[in-house]
């Protein structure tokens, strides 16, 4: 009974604890809101342009033939089973949301090893007939023999994002091609125009 009395909080503990929990909960919801963390549950390609450095990837995908058949998630998220898909999305979503919120995103996007494996497996999943058909695959020297020991993009470098994958791509994008909610932020547009004018001088 003596230990219980020592551990029992004092009578005036409720108000400070409720206030503290309210502050923590409020900050948590605010962080979820500004980081757009919940949007990563969606398979909508516009989610990828939550971060401005993804605009070139989004635009190049929109101008590719893959747009008719595959969204970003179809290529960049495991499709083996629902649990693996949403675990990968949650892990990636938390990472991307935290980087986006802290403005720590890189200016040059590089896919990580885990992402490379997922994309390669999805290439094979969709294009299994082309990969396994010996007659079709033998039309390119060494294709059939090496189809399992190299990444698809070693040869298919322009699929589906094309040659330009940097912020310079936005200089070649007609602003009308982008939906209202995917447009280049005004501050970035001004900075790009200024950089472009400085290069011309």
C-alpha positions in Angstrom: 0.0 0.0 0.0 3.0 2.3 0.7 4.3 1.9 -2.8 0.9 2.7 -4.4 0.7 6.0 -2.4 4.2 7.0 -3.7 3.3 6.2 -7.3 -0.1 7.8 -7.2 0.0 11.2 -8.8 -1.1 14.3 -6.8 -4.6 15.6 -7.2 -3.6 18.6 -9.4 -2.0 16.5 -12.1 -4.9 16.3 -14.5 -5.0 19.8 -16.0 -1.2 20.0 -16.9 -1.3 16.4 -18.4 -4.4 17.2 -20.4 -2.9 20.5 -21.7 0.4 18.7 -22.6 -1.4 15.9 -24.4 -3.5 18.5 -26.3 -0.4 20.3 -27.4 1.3 17.1 -28.5 -1.8 16.0 -30.4 -2.2 19.4 -32.0 1.4 19.5 -33.1 1.1 15.9 -34.5 -2.0 16.8 -36.6 -0.4 20.0 -37.7 2.7 18.2 -38.9 0.5 15.6 -40.7 -1.3 18.5 -42.4 1.7 20.6 -43.6 3.7 17.5 -44.7 0.6 16.1 -46.6 1.6 12.8 -45.1 -1.9 11.3 -45.5 -1.8 11.9 -49.3 0.8 9.2 -49.7 -1.9 6.6 -49.1 -3.3 7.5 -52.6 -2.0 6.2 -55.9 -2.7 9.5 -57.6 0.4 10.6 -59.5 -0.1 14.2 -58.4 1.0 13.1 -54.9 4.5 12.9 -56.3 4.6 16.6 -57.0 4.0 17.5 -53.3 7.7 18.2 -53.6 8.7 20.7 -56.3 11.8 18.7 -57.4 9.5 16.0 -58.7 7.8 18.2 -61.3 10.2 17.1 -64.1 9.6 13.4 -63.3 5.8 14.1 -63.3 5.9 16.0 -66.5 8.1 13.5 -68.3 5.8 10.6 -67.2 2.7 12.6 -68.4 4.3 12.9 -71.8 5.3 9.2 -72.0 3.3 6.2 -73.3 3.4 4.8 -69.8 0.8 7.4 -68.7 -1.9 5.4 -70.5 -1.1 2.2 -68.6 0.8 2.9 -65.3 0.8 5.4 -62.5 3.8 6.2 -60.4 2.8 3.7 -57.8 2.5 0.9 -60.4 6.2 1.2 -61.1 7.6 2.5 -57.8 5.7 0.4 -55.2 5.7 -3.4 -54.8 2.6 -5.0 -56.3 3.1 -8.6 -54.9 0.6 -8.2 -52.0 -1.4 -5.5 -50.3 0.6 -5.7 -47.0 4.0 -5.3 -48.7 2.6 -2.5 -50.9 1.3 -0.4 -48.0 4.3 -1.1 -45.8 6.5 0.2 -48.6 4.2 3.2 -49.2 4.2 4.0 -45.5 8.0 3.8 -45.2 8.5 5.9 -48.3 5.7 8.3 -47.4 7.1 9.0 -43.9 10.6 9.5 -45.4 9.3 11.8 -48.2 7.0 13.7 -45.9 9.7 14.4 -43.4 12.2 15.4 -46.1 9.6 17.7 -47.7 8.6 19.3 -44.4 12.1 20.0 -43.4 13.0 21.3 -46.9 15.8 18.8 -47.1 14.9 17.4 -50.5 17.8 17.0 -53.0 17.9 19.0 -56.2 18.9 15.9 -58.2 16.6 12.8 -57.6 18.4 9.5 -57.3 16.6 6.2 -56.8 17.7 4.2 -53.8 18.6 0.5 -54.0 15.3 -0.7 -52.5 13.5 1.4 -55.1 15.6 0.0 -58.0 14.7 -3.5 -57.0 11.0 -2.6 -56.9 11.0 -0.8 -60.3 12.9 -3.7 -61.9 10.5 -6.3 -60.6 7.6 -4.2 -61.8 9.1 -3.8 -65.3 9.3 -7.6 -65.5 5.8 -8.0 -64.0 4.2 -5.9 -66.8 6.5 -6.9 -69.6 6.9 -10.6 -68.8 5.9 -11.7 -72.3 8.6 -9.6 -73.9 11.2 -10.8 -71.4 10.4 -14.5 -71.6 9.7 -14.8 -75.3 13.0 -16.2 -76.7 12.1 -15.2 -80.3 11.1 -11.7 -79.4 14.0 -11.2 -77.0 16.6 -12.6 -79.4 16.0 -9.7 -81.9 18.4 -7.6 -79.8 21.9 -9.1 -79.4 22.5 -10.5 -76.0 19.0 -9.6 -74.7 17.7 -13.1 -74.0 21.0 -14.3 -72.4 21.3 -11.3 -70.1 17.7 -10.5 -69.4 17.9 -11.5 -65.7 21.4 -10.2 -64.7 21.0 -6.5 -65.6 18.5 -3.8 -64.9 16.0 -3.0 -67.7 17.1 0.7 -67.7 20.6 -0.2 -68.6 19.3 -0.3 -72.2 15.9 1.4 -71.9 17.3 4.6 -70.5 14.6 6.9 -71.7 11.6 4.9 -70.2 9.5 6.5 -69.0 11.0 9.8 -67.9 12.9 10.8 -71.0 16.3 12.6 -71.3 15.7 15.6 -69.1 15.3 14.7 -65.4 16.4 17.9 -63.7 14.9 21.3 -62.8 16.0 22.5 -66.3 13.1 20.4 -67.7 10.6 23.0 -66.4 12.0 25.5 -68.9 10.6 23.3 -71.7 7.2 22.7 -70.2 4.2 24.6 -71.4 2.5 25.9 -68.2 -0.9 24.9 -69.7 0.2 21.3 -69.6 0.1 21.3 -65.8 -3.1 21.2 -63.8 -3.6 24.2 -61.5 -2.6 22.3 -58.4 0.6 20.9 -60.0 2.1 24.2 -61.3 5.5 25.3 -60.5 5.5 27.4 -57.3 5.8 31.2 -58.0 9.1 31.5 -56.0 10.7 28.7 -58.0 9.4 30.0 -61.4 10.9 33.5 -60.6 14.2 31.8 -59.6 14.4 29.8 -62.8 13.6 32.8 -65.0 16.3 34.8 -63.2 18.9 31.9 -63.6 17.9 31.6 -67.3 18.3 35.4 -67.9 21.7 35.3 -66.2 22.9 32.5 -68.4 21.9 34.4 -71.6 23.9 37.5 -70.5 
